[in-house]
Amino acid sequence: MLGFEPGPTVIEQPVAAIGAQAMRPLYERIAHPGRPVRKVTLSGRAVRRGSS
């Protein structure tokens, strides 16, 4: 693993939840093509490290 000093501040994303939430509407759209499109928003979090 590469190390950076100071450590960079990053936005942590819920990767597994993003994948699950991406597939669920796709399956729903295939099963029910006439349903309206819905928007899903997932939260990330800032991980503050030495760069900020």
Secondary structure, DSSP 4 states (H G I P E B T S, - for coil): ----SSPPPEEE--HHHHHHHHHHHHHHHHH-TTSPP-------EEE--TT-
